[in-house]
Amino acid sequence: PLKAGAAYSLEYETEDILKPFVQKSRSGKTTSYYPHRFYHKIRNVTEVSANPGADLLFDL
């Protein structure tokens, strides 16, 4: 679990909003639809500092 007041570094992959999701239906028709917003898939969370200073918080 993430600790309150700690600074974390995240690695994430971004799904592009213009990339369609492709779905095949049972009848064999292919539907592609576009998501309303892109989303981030977080791969790796690294704790940078348990008690970040004020200058570190402004960089986030």
Backbone as XML, in Angstrom:
<?xml version="1.0"?>
<chain id="A" units="angstrom">
  <residue number="1" name="PRO">
    <atom name="N" x="0.837" y="-1.210" z="0.000"/>
    <atom name="CA" x="0.000" y="0.000" z="0.000"/>
    <atom name="C" x="0.867" y="1.254" z="0.000"/>
  </residue>
  <residue number="2" name="LEU">
    <atom name="N" x="0.362" y="2.291" z="-0.625"/>
    <atom name="CA" x="1.118" y="3.534" z="-0.695"/>
    <atom name="C" x="1.005" y="4.277" z="0.623"/>
  </residue>
  <residue number="3" name="LYS">
    <atom name="N" x="2.139" y="4.773" z="1.093"/>
    <atom name="CA" x="2.143" y="5.523" z="2.352"/>
    <atom name="C" x="1.805" y="6.980" z="2.083"/>
  </residue>
  <residue number="4" name="ALA">
    <atom name="N" x="1.035" y="7.573" z="2.976"/>
    <atom name="CA" x="0.701" y="8.991" z="2.822"/>
    <atom name="C" x="1.934" y="9.833" z="3.113"/>
  </residue>
  <residue number="5" name="GLY">
    <atom name="N" x="2.132" y="10.883" z="2.356"/>
    <atom name="CA" x="3.253" y="11.780" z="2.586"/>
    <atom name="C" x="4.553" y="11.317" z="1.961"/>
  </residue>
  <residue number="6" name="ALA">
    <atom name="N" x="4.531" y="10.211" z="1.221"/>
    <atom name="CA" x="5.748" y="9.730" z="0.568"/>
    <atom name="C" x="5.688" y="10.067" z="-0.917"/>
  </residue>
  <residue number="7" name="ALA">
    <atom name="N" x="6.845" y="10.229" z="-1.508"/>
    <atom name="CA" x="6.910" y="10.522" z="-2.945"/>
    <atom name="C" x="7.253" y="9.229" z="-3.682"/>
  </residue>
  <residue number="8" name="TYR">
    <atom name="N" x="6.548" y="8.969" z="-4.759"/>
    <atom name="CA" x="6.770" y="7.749" z="-5.525"/>
    <atom name="C" x="7.101" y="8.099" z="-6.969"/>
  </residue>
  <residue number="9" name="SER">
    <atom name="N" x="7.922" y="7.244" z="-7.574"/>
    <atom name="CA" x="8.227" y="7.376" z="-8.996"/>
    <atom name="C" x="7.470" y="6.275" z="-9.729"/>
  </residue>
  <residue number="10" name="LEU">
    <atom name="N" x="6.706" y="6.648" z="-10.740"/>
    <atom name="CA" x="5.884" y="5.662" z="-11.443"/>
    <atom name="C" x="6.428" y="5.427" z="-12.844"/>
  </residue>
  <residue number="11" name="GLU">
    <atom name="N" x="6.447" y="4.162" z="-13.252"/>
    <atom name="CA" x="6.689" y="3.826" z="-14.654"/>
    <atom name="C" x="5.352" y="3.385" z="-15.200"/>
  </residue>
  <residue number="12" name="TYR">
    <atom name="N" x="4.939" y="3.941" z="-16.326"/>
    <atom name="CA" x="3.653" y="3.507" z="-16.839"/>
    <atom name="C" x="3.670" y="3.474" z="-18.350"/>
  </residue>
  <residue number="13" name="GLU">
    <atom name="N" x="2.760" y="2.685" z="-18.896"/>
    <atom name="CA" x="2.539" y="2.658" z="-20.333"/>
    <atom name="C" x="1.252" y="3.431" z="-20.577"/>
  </residue>
  <residue number="14" name="THR">
    <atom name="N" x="1.209" y="4.182" z="-21.652"/>
    <atom name="CA" x="0.025" y="4.969" z="-21.959"/>
    <atom name="C" x="-0.694" y="4.353" z="-23.144"/>
  </residue>
  <residue number="15" name="GLU">
    <atom name="N" x="-1.978" y="4.114" z="-22.986"/>
    <atom name="CA" x="-2.791" y="3.688" z="-24.118"/>
    <atom name="C" x="-3.270" y="4.942" z="-24.825"/>
  </residue>
  <residue number="16" name="ASP">
    <atom name="N" x="-3.032" y="5.023" z="-26.113"/>
    <atom name="CA" x="-3.387" y="6.226" z="-26.849"/>
    <atom name="C" x="-4.893" y="6.320" z="-27.036"/>
  </residue>
  <residue number="17" name="ILE">
    <atom name="N" x="-5.418" y="7.529" z="-26.967"/>
    <atom name="CA" x="-6.864" y="7.727" z="-27.116"/>
    <atom name="C" x="-7.302" y="7.468" z="-28.553"/>
  </residue>
  <residue number="18" name="LEU">
    <atom name="N" x="-6.370" y="7.569" z="-29.507"/>
    <atom name="CA" x="-6.737" y="7.369" z="-30.903"/>
    <atom name="C" x="-6.611" y="5.914" z="-31.334"/>
  </residue>
  <residue number="19" name="LYS">
    <atom name="N" x="-6.114" y="5.062" z="-30.466"/>
    <atom name="CA" x="-5.964" y="3.657" z="-30.832"/>
    <atom name="C" x="-7.277" y="2.940" z="-30.553"/>
  </residue>
  <residue number="20" name="PRO">
    <atom name="N" x="-7.911" y="2.372" z="-31.549"/>
    <atom name="CA" x="-9.203" y="1.729" z="-31.310"/>
    <atom name="C" x="-9.048" y="0.379" z="-30.625"/>
  </residue>
  <residue number="21" name="PHE">
    <atom name="N" x="-10.032" y="0.035" z="-29.825"/>
    <atom name="CA" x="-10.131" y="-1.322" z="-29.315"/>
    <atom name="C" x="-10.893" y="-2.121" z="-30.357"/>
  </residue>
  <residue number="22" name="VAL">
    <atom name="N" x="-10.389" y="-3.290" z="-30.702"/>
    <atom name="CA" x="-11.039" y="-4.107" z="-31.724"/>
    <atom name="C" x="-11.712" y="-5.282" z="-31.040"/>
  </residue>
  <residue number="23" name="GLN">
    <atom name="N" x="-12.970" y="-5.472" z="-31.358"/>
    <atom name="CA" x="-13.725" y="-6.570" z="-30.771"/>
    <atom name="C" x="-14.297" y="-7.415" z="-31.890"/>
  </residue>
  <residue number="24" name="LYS">
    <atom name="N" x="-14.140" y="-8.738" z="-31.774"/>
    <atom name="CA" x="-14.764" y="-9.637" z="-32.739"/>
    <atom name="C" x="-16.023" y="-10.196" z="-32.097"/>
  </residue>
  <residue number="25" name="SER">
    <atom name="N" x="-17.114" y="-10.093" z="-32.811"/>
    <atom name="CA" x="-18.357" y="-10.629" z="-32.260"/>
    <atom name="C" x="-18.521" y="-12.077" z="-32.700"/>
  </residue>
  <residue number="26" name="ARG">
    <atom name="N" x="-19.537" y="-12.740" z="-32.160"/>
    <atom name="CA" x="-19.736" y="-14.157" z="-32.483"/>
    <atom name="C" x="-20.092" y="-14.351" z="-33.943"/>
  </residue>
  <residue number="27" name="SER">
    <atom name="N" x="-20.736" y="-13.355" z="-34.545"/>
    <atom name="CA" x="-21.125" y="-13.508" z="-35.943"/>
    <atom name="C" x="-19.944" y="-13.299" z="-36.880"/>
  </residue>
  <residue number="28" name="GLY">
    <atom name="N" x="-18.767" y="-12.952" z="-36.305"/>
    <atom name="CA" x="-17.591" y="-12.784" z="-37.130"/>
    <atom name="C" x="-17.366" y="-11.357" z="-37.580"/>
  </residue>
  <residue number="29" name="LYS">
    <atom name="N" x="-18.302" y="-10.468" z="-37.221"/>
    <atom name="CA" x="-18.104" y="-9.064" z="-37.572"/>
    <atom name="C" x="-17.073" y="-8.451" z="-36.637"/>
  </residue>
  <residue number="30" name="THR">
    <atom name="N" x="-16.251" y="-7.577" z="-37.168"/>
    <atom name="CA" x="-15.233" y="-6.926" z="-36.347"/>
    <atom name="C" x="-15.673" y="-5.500" z="-36.051"/>
  </residue>
  <residue number="31" name="THR">
    <atom name="N" x="-15.754" y="-5.186" z="-34.780"/>
    <atom name="CA" x="-16.129" y="-3.829" z="-34.390"/>
    <atom name="C" x="-14.916" y="-3.173" z="-33.765"/>
  </residue>
  <residue number="32" name="SER">
    <atom name="N" x="-14.649" y="-1.942" z="-34.149"/>
    <atom name="CA" x="-13.609" y="-1.210" z="-33.443"/>
    <atom name="C" x="-14.253" y="0.028" z="-32.861"/>
  </residue>
  <residue number="33" name="TYR">
    <atom name="N" x="-13.978" y="0.282" z="-31.602"/>
    <atom name="CA" x="-14.542" y="1.470" z="-30.981"/>
    <atom name="C" x="-13.428" y="2.183" z="-30.241"/>
  </residue>
  <residue number="34" name="TYR">
    <atom name="N" x="-13.606" y="3.465" z="-30.055"/>
    <atom name="CA" x="-12.550" y="4.291" z="-29.481"/>
    <atom name="C" x="-12.881" y="4.631" z="-28.032"/>
  </residue>
  <residue number="35" name="PRO">
    <atom name="N" x="-11.910" y="4.534" z="-27.153"/>
    <atom name="CA" x="-12.149" y="4.906" z="-25.756"/>
    <atom name="C" x="-12.304" y="6.416" z="-25.641"/>
  </residue>
  <residue number="36" name="HIS">
    <atom name="N" x="-13.038" y="6.849" z="-24.629"/>
    <atom name="CA" x="-13.264" y="8.281" z="-24.447"/>
    <atom name="C" x="-12.019" y="8.980" z="-23.924"/>
  </residue>
  <residue number="37" name="ARG">
    <atom name="N" x="-11.204" y="8.288" z="-23.196"/>
    <atom name="CA" x="-9.989" y="8.906" z="-22.653"/>
    <atom name="C" x="-8.912" y="7.834" z="-22.609"/>
  </residue>
  <residue number="38" name="PHE">
    <atom name="N" x="-7.679" y="8.253" z="-22.697"/>
    <atom name="CA" x="-6.607" y="7.272" z="-22.604"/>
    <atom name="C" x="-6.357" y="6.943" z="-21.136"/>
  </residue>
  <residue number="39" name="TYR">
    <atom name="N" x="-5.734" y="5.817" z="-20.892"/>
    <atom name="CA" x="-5.495" y="5.411" z="-19.513"/>
    <atom name="C" x="-4.043" y="4.984" z="-19.375"/>
  </residue>
  <residue number="40" name="HIS">
    <atom name="N" x="-3.566" y="4.993" z="-18.147"/>
    <atom name="CA" x="-2.195" y="4.597" z="-17.866"/>
    <atom name="C" x="-2.210" y="3.238" z="-17.182"/>
  </residue>
  <residue number="41" name="LYS">
    <atom name="N" x="-1.347" y="2.362" z="-17.647"/>
    <atom name="CA" x="-1.154" y="1.079" z="-16.974"/>
    <atom name="C" x="0.147" y="1.197" z="-16.194"/>
  </residue>
  <residue number="42" name="ILE">
    <atom name="N" x="0.039" y="1.178" z="-14.884"/>
    <atom name="CA" x="1.226" y="1.390" z="-14.050"/>
    <atom name="C" x="1.983" y="0.070" z="-13.924"/>
  </residue>
  <residue number="43" name="ARG">
    <atom name="N" x="3.261" y="0.093" z="-14.277"/>
    <atom name="CA" x="4.069" y="-1.127" z="-14.224"/>
    <atom name="C" x="4.889" y="-1.215" z="-12.955"/>
  </residue>
  <residue number="44" name="ASN">
    <atom name="N" x="5.408" y="-0.086" z="-12.499"/>
    <atom name="CA" x="6.416" y="-0.151" z="-11.454"/>
    <atom name="C" x="6.287" y="1.081" z="-10.579"/>
  </residue>
  <residue number="45" name="VAL">
    <atom name="N" x="6.197" y="0.885" z="-9.283"/>
    <atom name="CA" x="6.114" y="2.004" z="-8.349"/>
    <atom name="C" x="7.337" y="1.950" z="-7.449"/>
  </residue>
  <residue number="46" name="THR">
    <atom name="N" x="8.116" y="3.005" z="-7.438"/>
    <atom name="CA" x="9.323" y="3.058" z="-6.621"/>
    <atom name="C" x="9.181" y="4.177" z="-5.610"/>
  </residue>
  <residue number="47" name="GLU">
    <atom name="N" x="9.440" y="3.867" z="-4.363"/>
    <atom name="CA" x="9.376" y="4.920" z="-3.352"/>
    <atom name="C" x="10.638" y="5.757" z="-3.444"/>
  </residue>
  <residue number="48" name="VAL">
    <atom name="N" x="10.472" y="7.048" z="-3.642"/>
    <atom name="CA" x="11.629" y="7.926" z="-3.775"/>
    <atom name="C" x="12.066" y="8.411" z="-2.408"/>
  </residue>
  <residue number="49" name="SER">
    <atom name="N" x="11.116" y="8.867" z="-1.607"/>
    <atom name="CA" x="11.467" y="9.436" z="-0.314"/>
    <atom name="C" x="10.274" y="9.310" z="0.608"/>
  </residue>
  <residue number="50" name="ALA">
    <atom name="N" x="10.523" y="8.863" z="1.834"/>
    <atom name="CA" x="9.423" y="8.707" z="2.779"/>
    <atom name="C" x="8.971" y="10.057" z="3.318"/>
  </residue>
  <residue number="51" name="ASN">
    <atom name="N" x="9.875" y="11.011" z="3.404"/>
    <atom name="CA" x="9.528" y="12.352" z="3.872"/>
    <atom name="C" x="10.049" y="13.368" z="2.866"/>
  </residue>
  <residue number="52" name="PRO">
    <atom name="N" x="9.319" y="13.556" z="1.769"/>
    <atom name="CA" x="9.832" y="14.456" z="0.732"/>
    <atom name="C" x="9.825" y="15.898" z="1.213"/>
  </residue>
  <residue number="53" name="GLY">
    <atom name="N" x="10.831" y="16.655" z="0.779"/>
    <atom name="CA" x="10.870" y="18.072" z="1.107"/>
    <atom name="C" x="9.913" y="18.842" z="0.221"/>
  </residue>
  <residue number="54" name="ALA">
    <atom name="N" x="9.698" y="20.093" z="0.538"/>
    <atom name="CA" x="8.758" y="20.907" z="-0.235"/>
    <atom name="C" x="9.234" y="21.083" z="-1.674"/>
  </residue>
  <residue number="55" name="ASP">
    <atom name="N" x="10.561" y="21.185" z="-1.881"/>
    <atom name="CA" x="11.057" y="21.381" z="-3.244"/>
    <atom name="C" x="10.827" y="20.143" z="-4.101"/>
  </residue>
  <residue number="56" name="LEU">
    <atom name="N" x="10.850" y="18.975" z="-3.494"/>
    <atom name="CA" x="10.599" y="17.753" z="-4.246"/>
    <atom name="C" x="9.131" y="17.675" z="-4.662"/>
  </residue>
  <residue number="57" name="LEU">
    <atom name="N" x="8.245" y="18.109" z="-3.782"/>
    <atom name="CA" x="6.824" y="18.038" z="-4.097"/>
    <atom name="C" x="6.460" y="18.948" z="-5.265"/>
  </residue>
  <residue number="58" name="PHE">
    <atom name="N" x="7.163" y="20.071" z="-5.408"/>
    <atom name="CA" x="6.834" y="20.972" z="-6.503"/>
    <atom name="C" x="7.235" y="20.392" z="-7.851"/>
  </residue>
  <residue number="59" name="ASP">
    <atom name="N" x="8.162" y="19.425" z="-7.863"/>
    <atom name="CA" x="8.592" y="18.841" z="-9.132"/>
    <atom name="C" x="7.608" y="17.821" z="-9.661"/>
  </residue>
  <residue number="60" name="LEU">
    <atom name="N" x="6.709" y="17.335" z="-8.826"/>
    <atom name="CA" x="5.816" y="16.255" z="-9.257"/>
    <atom name="C" x="4.689" y="16.776" z="-10.134"/>
  </residue>
</chain>
